[in-house]
């Protein structure tokens, strides 16, 4: 399932997690709306669901690849509902 940047607004659960920001808008707010790329290339990009084009309204089922990995064809799987 598409990874979601799960963190509380008070303290990060893991070291370095406070550095997760949307690759498109550069903001780290709304972590519950953030998706992390599942690509194995490895990619460390995160995106808010509404910053994607087209925007997503729900966390996708299965693995999710960011737009850059889909374009570079290094995505884990080409699935509908992904980037």
Secondary structure, 3 states (H helix, E strand, C coil): CCEECCCCCCCCCCCCHHHCCECCCCCCCCHHHEEECCCCCCCCCEEEHHHCCCCCCCCCCCCCCCHHHHHHCCCCCCCCCCC
